[in-house]
Amino acid sequence: MVDLNADLGEEVTDDSGLLEVVTSANVACGFHAGSAAIMRAVCAEAVEVGVAIGAQVSYADRPNFGRVPLDVSYATLRAQVEEQVGLLSDIAASEGTAVSYVKPHGALYHRTMDDAEQAAAVLAGSGALPVLGMPGLLLAQAGAAGRAVFHEGFPDRGYDDTGRLLPRERPGALVTSAEAMVSNALALAERVDSLCLHGDSPGAVEHGRLVRQALERAGWDLRRFAG
């Protein structure tokens, strides 16, 4: 079994198209992108197609799309995460579903892999939700606290020799070939719980369909990991 997730509600992608492909949706909670109306629309459609909802929490930084690391205090970041999860949870409940997990976005995702204080703030602000991410302090702290932890891989991104994602400005950081994405997805599915496709990438829906088809042909059961 493997899950297929994508970032939705960011105002730069085809949410409806991706919801037909993925099994889990990381919904932008308004701090790097999105709005209450968009969250509601994604949640309503996710219920119709049986897709799990996750809170994609971020720094409060819409101008930079949440892709710049910020030195935010523990108390501030905890409150910001709590606000984002709370808003999406209320909207999801009103549409007949629930937030099933939390996943940081962009710079916060990478910062919490190494920053113990920011990792702790994200966990404190997100209650007991399962956590989706890559190996690092956030997942380690979550596991130590008894939280469910799920590992993800990125078929449309390049990795360095340490297993971390290459910075976006580095050559090879963004995988644009559908053939390469499919190959990466098949390899990553052997060692992760969920595969993430970036919804803001050109051709994201078609690439998602090709990845899903390849996984199913290879015998993988595409199923959401939470919720």
Residue pairs with C-beta under 8 A, 6 or more apart in sequence:
1 220
1 221
1 222
1 223
1 225
2 189
2 192
2 193
2 194
2 195
2 215
2 220
2 221
2 222
2 223
3 23
3 24
3 150
3 193
3 194
3 195
3 222
3 223
3 224
3 225
4 21
4 22
4 23
4 24
4 194
4 195
4 197
4 208
4 211
4 212
4 215
4 222
5 22
5 23
5 24
5 25
5 26
5 54
5 103
5 132
5 152
5 194
5 195
5 196
5 197
6 13
6 18
6 21
6 22
6 25
6 26
6 196
6 197
6 198
6 199
6 204
6 208
7 13
7 26
7 28
7 56
7 105
7 196
7 198
7 199
7 200
8 15
8 18
8 19
8 25
8 26
8 27
8 28
8 42
8 199
9 15
9 25
9 27
9 28
9 33
9 34
9 38
9 39
9 41
9 42
9 56
10 28
10 32
10 33
10 34
10 65
10 199
10 200
11 28
11 33
11 34
11 35
11 38
12 33
12 199
12 200
13 199
13 200
13 204
14 199
14 204
14 205
15 38
15 41
15 42
15 45
15 199
16 45
17 204
17 205
18 25
18 197
18 199
18 204
18 205
18 208
19 25
19 42
19 45
19 46
19 49
19 51
20 49
20 205
21 197
21 205
21 208
21 209
21 212
22 51
22 197
22 208
23 51
23 52
23 222
23 223
23 224
23 225
24 51
24 52
24 53
24 54
24 100
24 101
24 194
24 224
24 225
24 226
24 227
25 42
25 46
25 51
25 52
25 53
25 54
26 54
26 55
26 56
26 103
26 105
26 132
26 196
27 34
27 39
27 42
27 43
27 53
27 54
27 55
27 56
27 88
28 34
28 38
28 39
28 56
28 58
28 105
29 39
29 55
29 56
29 57
29 58
29 84
29 85
29 87
29 88
30 36
30 39
30 84
30 87
31 57
31 58
31 59
31 60
31 61
31 62
31 66
31 80
31 84
32 58
32 59
32 61
32 62
32 65
32 66
32 67
32 105
32 106
33 58
33 62
33 65
33 66
36 87
36 91
39 87
39 88
39 91
40 91
40 94
40 95
42 53
43 53
43 88
43 91
43 92
43 95
43 97
44 95
46 52
46 53
46 97
47 95
47 96
47 97
50 224
51 224
52 100
52 101
52 224
52 225
52 226
52 227
53 88
53 92
53 97
53 98
53 99
53 100
53 227
54 99
54 100
54 101
54 102
54 103
54 132
54 226
55 84
55 85
55 88
55 89
55 99
55 101
55 102
55 103
55 126
55 129
56 103
56 104
56 105
57 80
57 81
57 84
57 85
57 102
57 103
57 104
57 105
57 108
57 122
57 125
57 126
58 66
58 84
58 104
58 105
58 106
58 108
59 66
59 68
59 69
59 70
59 72
59 77
59 80
59 106
59 107
59 108
60 80
61 67
61 68
61 70
61 107
65 106
66 105
66 106
66 107
66 108
67 106
67 107
67 168
68 107
69 107
69 108
69 110
69 111
70 107
72 80
72 118
72 121
74 117
74 118
74 120
74 121
75 121
77 118
77 121
77 122
77 125
78 121
78 122
78 124
78 125
79 125
80 125
81 102
81 121
81 122
81 124
81 125
81 126
82 124
82 125
82 126
84 125
85 99
85 102
85 125
85 126
85 127
85 129
88 99
89 98
89 99
92 98
92 99
97 227
98 227
99 129
100 129
100 130
100 224
100 226
100 227
101 129
101 130
101 131
101 132
101 148
101 150
101 225
101 226
101 227
102 122
102 126
102 129
102 130
102 131
102 132
103 109
103 131
103 132
103 133
103 152
104 111
104 112
104 122
104 133
104 138
108 118
108 122
109 133
109 134
110 164
110 165
111 118
112 118
112 119
112 122
112 133
112 136
112 137
112 138
113 119
113 133
113 134
113 135
113 136
113 137
113 138
113 164
114 136
114 137
115 137
116 137
116 141
119 136
119 137
119 138
119 141
120 141
122 138
123 131
123 138
123 141
123 142
123 145
123 147
128 147
129 147
130 147
130 148
130 149
130 150
130 225
130 226
131 138
131 139
131 142
131 147
131 148
131 149
131 150
132 150
132 152
132 193
132 194
132 225
132 226
133 139
133 149
133 150
133 151
133 152
134 151
134 152
134 153
134 163
134 164
134 165
135 151
135 163
139 149
139 151
142 148
142 149
143 149
148 226
150 193
150 194
150 225
150 226
151 191
151 192
151 193
151 194
152 192
152 193
152 194
152 195
152 196
153 184
153 188
153 189
153 191
153 192
153 194
153 195
153 196
154 165
154 184
154 188
154 195
154 196
154 198
155 175
155 181
155 182
155 184
155 185
155 188
155 195
155 196
155 197
155 211
156 174
156 175
156 176
156 181
156 184
156 197
156 198
156 201
156 207
157 165
157 166
157 173
157 174
157 175
157 198
158 165
158 166
158 170
158 172
158 173
158 174
158 175
159 165
159 166
160 166
165 173
166 172
166 173
167 173
168 174
174 201
175 181
175 184
176 201
176 202
178 203
178 206
178 207
178 210
181 197
181 207
181 210
181 211
182 210
182 211
182 214
185 195
185 211
185 214
185 215
186 214
186 215
186 218
188 195
189 195
189 215
189 218
189 220
193 225
194 225
195 211
195 215
197 204
197 207
197 208
197 211
198 204
201 207
212 222
215 222
216 222
